């Protein structure tokens, strides 16, 4: 019984610390520029990973993120 009380006390301290830890608000920082009005994309055609041509009409009225990057660099 003597070992159980300190363990319960410690467990309750940790539980209270965990429950009270969410009080600090997270700042709503935005680093960037708002683009308004939205910029329309010119019609395009690309080749996907299966070597099938895909054009901009497939993504009409959808949000699309396009990234052009290298997966390896033979010069380094």
N, CA, C and O atoms as a GROMACS GRO file, in nm:
protein
  304
    1UNK      N    1   0.082  -0.119   0.000
    1UNK     CA    2   0.000   0.000   0.000
    1UNK      C    3   0.087   0.126   0.000
    1UNK      O    4   0.049   0.228  -0.058
    2UNK      N    5   0.202   0.119   0.065
    2UNK     CA    6   0.289   0.235   0.075
    2UNK      C    7   0.349   0.271  -0.060
    2UNK      O    8   0.380   0.388  -0.085
    3UNK      N    9   0.367   0.174  -0.148
    3UNK     CA   10   0.424   0.201  -0.281
    3UNK      C   11   0.318   0.251  -0.379
    3UNK      O   12   0.350   0.322  -0.475
    4UNK      N   13   0.196   0.215  -0.357
    4UNK     CA   14   0.089   0.250  -0.450
    4UNK      C   15   0.057   0.400  -0.441
    4UNK      O   16   0.035   0.464  -0.544
    5UNK      N   17   0.053   0.457  -0.322
    5UNK     CA   18   0.017   0.598  -0.306
    5UNK      C   19   0.115   0.691  -0.377
    5UNK      O   20   0.070   0.780  -0.449
    6UNK      N   21   0.247   0.677  -0.361
    6UNK     CA   22   0.337   0.764  -0.436
    6UNK      C   23   0.325   0.746  -0.588
    6UNK      O   24   0.336   0.842  -0.663
    7UNK      N   25   0.302   0.622  -0.632
    7UNK     CA   26   0.286   0.597  -0.776
    7UNK      C   27   0.160   0.665  -0.828
    7UNK      O   28   0.162   0.724  -0.936
    8UNK      N   29   0.050   0.657  -0.754
    8UNK     CA   30  -0.073   0.724  -0.795
    8UNK      C   31  -0.056   0.876  -0.794
    8UNK      O   32  -0.107   0.945  -0.882
    9UNK      N   33   0.015   0.926  -0.695
    9UNK     CA   34   0.040   1.070  -0.688
    9UNK      C   35   0.121   1.116  -0.809
    9UNK      O   36   0.088   1.217  -0.871
   10UNK      N   37   0.226   1.043  -0.841
   10UNK     CA   38   0.309   1.078  -0.957
   10UNK      C   39   0.229   1.068  -1.087
   10UNK      O   40   0.242   1.154  -1.175
   11UNK      N   41   0.148   0.964  -1.100
   11UNK     CA   42   0.067   0.947  -1.220
   11UNK      C   43  -0.032   1.062  -1.235
   11UNK      O   44  -0.055   1.111  -1.345
   12UNK      N   45  -0.091   1.106  -1.123
   12UNK     CA   46  -0.187   1.217  -1.131
   12UNK      C   47  -0.117   1.348  -1.166
   12UNK      O   48  -0.174   1.432  -1.236
   13UNK      N   49   0.007   1.368  -1.118
   13UNK     CA   50   0.083   1.488  -1.154
   13UNK      C   51   0.110   1.491  -1.304
   13UNK      O   52   0.091   1.594  -1.369
   14UNK      N   53   0.154   1.377  -1.359
   14UNK     CA   54   0.180   1.370  -1.503
   14UNK      C   55   0.052   1.389  -1.584
   14UNK      O   56   0.054   1.453  -1.689
   15UNK      N   57  -0.057   1.333  -1.537
   15UNK     CA   58  -0.185   1.347  -1.606
   15UNK      C   59  -0.230   1.493  -1.608
   15UNK      O   60  -0.274   1.544  -1.711
   16UNK      N   61  -0.219   1.561  -1.494
   16UNK     CA   62  -0.258   1.702  -1.489
   16UNK      C   63  -0.166   1.788  -1.575
   16UNK      O   64  -0.212   1.882  -1.640
   17UNK      N   65  -0.038   1.757  -1.577
   17UNK     CA   66   0.055   1.834  -1.660
   17UNK      C   67   0.022   1.816  -1.808
   17UNK      O   68   0.030   1.911  -1.886
   18UNK      N   69  -0.016   1.697  -1.846
   18UNK     CA   70  -0.054   1.672  -1.986
   18UNK      C   71  -0.183   1.741  -2.024
   18UNK      O   72  -0.196   1.790  -2.136
   19UNK      N   73  -0.277   1.746  -1.932
   19UNK     CA   74  -0.406   1.810  -1.962
   19UNK      C   75  -0.395   1.962  -1.965
   19UNK      O   76  -0.468   2.027  -2.040
   20UNK      N   77  -0.307   2.019  -1.886
   20UNK     CA   78  -0.294   2.164  -1.880
   20UNK      C   79  -0.193   2.218  -1.980
   20UNK      O   80  -0.180   2.340  -1.994
   21UNK      N   81  -0.123   2.133  -2.050
   21UNK     CA   82  -0.019   2.177  -2.142
   21UNK      C   83  -0.072   2.242  -2.269
   21UNK      O   84   0.005   2.310  -2.337
   22UNK      N   85  -0.197   2.223  -2.303
   22UNK     CA   86  -0.252   2.277  -2.427
   22UNK      C   87  -0.308   2.417  -2.415
   22UNK      O   88  -0.379   2.462  -2.505
   23UNK      N   89  -0.279   2.486  -2.309
   23UNK     CA   90  -0.334   2.619  -2.286
   23UNK      C   91  -0.272   2.727  -2.373
   23UNK      O   92  -0.338   2.825  -2.405
   24UNK      N   93  -0.146   2.711  -2.412
   24UNK     CA   94  -0.080   2.816  -2.489
   24UNK      C   95  -0.125   2.810  -2.634
   24UNK      O   96  -0.116   2.704  -2.697
   25UNK      N   97  -0.172   2.921  -2.689
   25UNK     CA   98  -0.217   2.920  -2.828
   25UNK      C   99  -0.098   2.915  -2.924
   25UNK      O  100   0.008   2.970  -2.896
   26UNK      N  101  -0.119   2.850  -3.034
   26UNK     CA  102  -0.017   2.842  -3.138
   26UNK      C  103  -0.035   2.964  -3.230
   26UNK      O  104  -0.145   2.987  -3.280
   27UNK      N  105   0.071   3.041  -3.252
   27UNK     CA  106   0.056   3.160  -3.337
   27UNK      C  107   0.021   3.121  -3.481
   27UNK      O  108   0.072   3.023  -3.535
   28UNK      N  109  -0.066   3.200  -3.539
   28UNK     CA  110  -0.110   3.175  -3.676
   28UNK      C  111  -0.027   3.261  -3.770
   28UNK      O  112  -0.074   3.361  -3.824
   29UNK      N  113   0.098   3.220  -3.790
   29UNK     CA  114   0.189   3.295  -3.876
   29UNK      C  115   0.173   3.251  -4.021
   29UNK      O  116   0.159   3.132  -4.050
   30UNK      N  117   0.176   3.347  -4.108
   30UNK     CA  118   0.171   3.318  -4.252
   30UNK      C  119   0.288   3.388  -4.316
   30UNK      O  120   0.297   3.510  -4.314
   31UNK      N  121   0.378   3.311  -4.372
   31UNK     CA  122   0.495   3.367  -4.438
   31UNK      C  123   0.478   3.347  -4.588
   31UNK      O  124   0.501   3.238  -4.640
   32UNK      N  125   0.440   3.450  -4.656
   32UNK     CA  126   0.421   3.440  -4.800
   32UNK      C  127   0.336   3.556  -4.848
   32UNK      O  128   0.308   3.649  -4.773
   33UNK      N  129   0.296   3.548  -4.970
   33UNK     CA  130   0.215   3.652  -5.031
   33UNK      C  131   0.082   3.593  -5.076
   33UNK      O  132   0.077   3.485  -5.134
   34UNK      N  133  -0.025   3.666  -5.049
   34UNK     CA  134  -0.154   3.628  -5.104
   34UNK      C  135  -0.156   3.665  -5.251
   34UNK      O  136  -0.117   3.776  -5.288
   35UNK      N  137  -0.201   3.575  -5.333
   35UNK     CA  138  -0.214   3.603  -5.476
   35UNK      C  139  -0.362   3.624  -5.504
   35UNK      O  140  -0.441   3.529  -5.507
   36UNK      N  141  -0.397   3.749  -5.523
   36UNK     CA  142  -0.536   3.780  -5.548
   36UNK      C  143  -0.545   3.880  -5.661
   36UNK      O  144  -0.474   3.980  -5.655
   37UNK      N  145  -0.622   3.861  -5.758
   37UNK     CA  146  -0.705   3.744  -5.785
   37UNK      C  147  -0.619   3.625  -5.826
   37UNK      O  148  -0.503   3.640  -5.864
   38UNK      N  149  -0.678   3.509  -5.817
   38UNK     CA  150  -0.605   3.387  -5.851
   38UNK      C  151  -0.559   3.391  -5.996
   38UNK      O  152  -0.628   3.443  -6.084
   39UNK      N  153  -0.442   3.337  -6.019
   39UNK     CA  154  -0.384   3.338  -6.153
   39UNK      C  155  -0.429   3.213  -6.228
   39UNK      O  156  -0.412   3.101  -6.179
   40UNK      N  157  -0.485   3.233  -6.345
   40UNK     CA  158  -0.527   3.120  -6.427
   40UNK      C  159  -0.407   3.058  -6.496
   40UNK      O  160  -0.313   3.128  -6.535
   41UNK      N  161  -0.410   2.930  -6.512
   41UNK     CA  162  -0.300   2.857  -6.576
   41UNK      C  163  -0.330   2.844  -6.725
   41UNK      O  164  -0.442   2.815  -6.765
   42UNK      N  165  -0.228   2.866  -6.804
   42UNK     CA  166  -0.243   2.847  -6.948
   42UNK      C  167  -0.260   2.698  -6.977
   42UNK      O  168  -0.212   2.614  -6.901
   43UNK      N  169  -0.328   2.664  -7.086
   43UNK     CA  170  -0.342   2.522  -7.122
   43UNK      C  171  -0.205   2.457  -7.139
   43UNK      O  172  -0.113   2.515  -7.196
   44UNK      N  173  -0.195   2.334  -7.089
   44UNK     CA  174  -0.067   2.264  -7.096
   44UNK      C  175  -0.090   2.116  -7.122
   44UNK      O  176  -0.202   2.066  -7.108
   45UNK      N  177   0.015   2.048  -7.161
   45UNK     CA  178   0.012   1.902  -7.178
   45UNK      C  179   0.145   1.847  -7.126
   45UNK      O  180   0.252   1.892  -7.166
   46UNK      N  181   0.135   1.749  -7.036
   46UNK     CA  182   0.252   1.686  -6.977
   46UNK      C  183   0.241   1.535  -6.993
   46UNK      O  184   0.135   1.483  -7.029
   47UNK      N  185   0.348   1.466  -6.966
   47UNK     CA  186   0.349   1.320  -6.970
   47UNK      C  187   0.362   1.270  -6.828
   47UNK      O  188   0.451   1.312  -6.755
   48UNK      N  189   0.271   1.179  -6.787
   48UNK     CA  190   0.276   1.130  -6.649
   48UNK      C  191   0.376   1.015  -6.634
   48UNK      O  192   0.447   0.982  -6.730
   49UNK      N  193   0.382   0.956  -6.516
   49UNK     CA  194   0.480   0.852  -6.487
   49UNK      C  195   0.458   0.725  -6.568
   49UNK      O  196   0.548   0.641  -6.578
   50UNK      N  197   0.339   0.709  -6.625
   50UNK     CA  198   0.310   0.593  -6.709
   50UNK      C  199   0.328   0.624  -6.857
   50UNK      O  200   0.287   0.546  -6.943
   51UNK      N  201   0.389   0.738  -6.886
   51UNK     CA  202   0.415   0.782  -7.023
   51UNK      C  203   0.287   0.812  -7.102
   51UNK      O  204   0.283   0.797  -7.224
   52UNK      N  205   0.183   0.854  -7.031
   52UNK     CA  206   0.055   0.889  -7.093
   52UNK      C  207   0.041   1.041  -7.089
   52UNK      O  208   0.058   1.102  -6.983
   53UNK      N  209   0.009   1.103  -7.203
   53UNK     CA  210  -0.009   1.249  -7.204
   53UNK      C  211  -0.131   1.291  -7.121
   53UNK      O  212  -0.238   1.232  -7.133
   54UNK      N  213  -0.113   1.393  -7.040
   54UNK     CA  214  -0.221   1.450  -6.959
   54UNK      C  215  -0.225   1.599  -6.989
   54UNK      O  216  -0.122   1.665  -6.989
   55UNK      N  217  -0.345   1.652  -7.015
   55UNK     CA  218  -0.354   1.796  -7.042
   55UNK      C  219  -0.433   1.866  -6.931
   55UNK      O  220  -0.488   1.802  -6.842
   56UNK      N  221  -0.437   1.996  -6.939
   56UNK     CA  222  -0.496   2.077  -6.833
   56UNK      C  223  -0.647   2.058  -6.820
   56UNK      O  224  -0.703   2.087  -6.714
   57UNK      N  225  -0.714   2.010  -6.921
   57UNK     CA  226  -0.859   1.992  -6.912
   57UNK      C  227  -0.896   1.880  -6.814
   57UNK      O  228  -1.008   1.879  -6.762
   58UNK      N  229  -0.805   1.788  -6.788
   58UNK     CA  230  -0.830   1.681  -6.691
   58UNK      C  231  -0.847   1.739  -6.551
   58UNK      O  232  -0.923   1.686  -6.470
   59UNK      N  233  -0.777   1.849  -6.523
   59UNK     CA  234  -0.776   1.907  -6.389
   59UNK      C  235  -0.863   2.032  -6.378
   59UNK      O  236  -0.845   2.112  -6.286
   60UNK      N  237  -0.955   2.050  -6.471
   60UNK     CA  238  -1.040   2.169  -6.469
   60UNK      C  239  -1.124   2.173  -6.342
   60UNK      O  240  -1.181   2.071  -6.302
   61UNK      N  241  -1.132   2.290  -6.278
   61UNK     CA  242  -1.205   2.314  -6.153
   61UNK      C  243  -1.150   2.234  -6.035
   61UNK      O  244  -1.224   2.203  -5.942
   62UNK      N  245  -1.021   2.202  -6.038
   62UNK     CA  246  -0.955   2.133  -5.926
   62UNK      C  247  -0.831   2.211  -5.887
   62UNK      O  248  -0.775   2.286  -5.967
   63UNK      N  249  -0.789   2.193  -5.764
   63UNK     CA  250  -0.664   2.254  -5.718
   63UNK      C  251  -0.552   2.159  -5.755
   63UNK      O  252  -0.557   2.040  -5.725
   64UNK      N  253  -0.449   2.212  -5.822
   64UNK     CA  254  -0.338   2.130  -5.870
   64UNK      C  255  -0.207   2.194  -5.827
   64UNK      O  256  -0.189   2.315  -5.838
   65UNK      N  257  -0.116   2.112  -5.776
   65UNK     CA  258   0.019   2.157  -5.744
   65UNK      C  259   0.115   2.082  -5.834
   65UNK      O  260   0.116   1.959  -5.836
   66UNK      N  261   0.194   2.156  -5.910
   66UNK     CA  262   0.290   2.096  -6.003
   66UNK      C  263   0.429   2.131  -5.955
   66UNK      O  264   0.460   2.247  -5.929
   67UNK      N  265   0.514   2.029  -5.944
   67UNK     CA  266   0.652   2.049  -5.899
   67UNK      C  267   0.746   1.996  -6.005
   67UNK      O  268   0.732   1.883  -6.051
   68UNK      N  269   0.841   2.078  -6.043
   68UNK     CA  270   0.945   2.036  -6.136
   68UNK      C  271   1.074   2.025  -6.056
   68UNK      O  272   1.128   2.126  -6.010
   69UNK      N  273   1.124   1.903  -6.041
   69UNK     CA  274   1.246   1.884  -5.962
   69UNK      C  275   1.327   1.768  -6.019
   69UNK      O  276   1.276   1.685  -6.094
   70UNK      N  277   1.454   1.765  -5.980
   70UNK     CA  278   1.542   1.656  -6.022
   70UNK      C  279   1.541   1.548  -5.914
   70UNK      O  280   1.539   1.580  -5.795
   71UNK      N  281   1.544   1.423  -5.954
   71UNK     CA  282   1.557   1.315  -5.857
   71UNK      C  283   1.701   1.270  -5.843
   71UNK      O  284   1.734   1.198  -5.748
   72UNK      N  285   1.786   1.312  -5.934
   72UNK     CA  286   1.929   1.284  -5.920
   72UNK      C  287   2.003   1.391  -5.999
   72UNK      O  288   1.948   1.451  -6.091
   73UNK      N  289   2.126   1.414  -5.964
   73UNK     CA  290   2.206   1.514  -6.032
   73UNK      C  291   2.340   1.452  -6.070
   73UNK      O  292   2.423   1.432  -5.982
   74UNK      N  293   2.362   1.420  -6.197
   74UNK     CA  294   2.486   1.353  -6.236
   74UNK      C  295   2.609   1.443  -6.227
   74UNK      O  296   2.722   1.393  -6.233
   75UNK      N  297   2.592   1.574  -6.212
   75UNK     CA  298   2.706   1.667  -6.206
   75UNK      C  299   2.771   1.675  -6.069
   75UNK      O  300   2.882   1.727  -6.056
   76UNK      N  301   2.705   1.624  -5.967
   76UNK     CA  302   2.760   1.636  -5.831
   76UNK      C  303   2.843   1.515  -5.796
   76UNK      O  304   2.897   1.507  -5.686
   0.00000   0.00000   0.00000
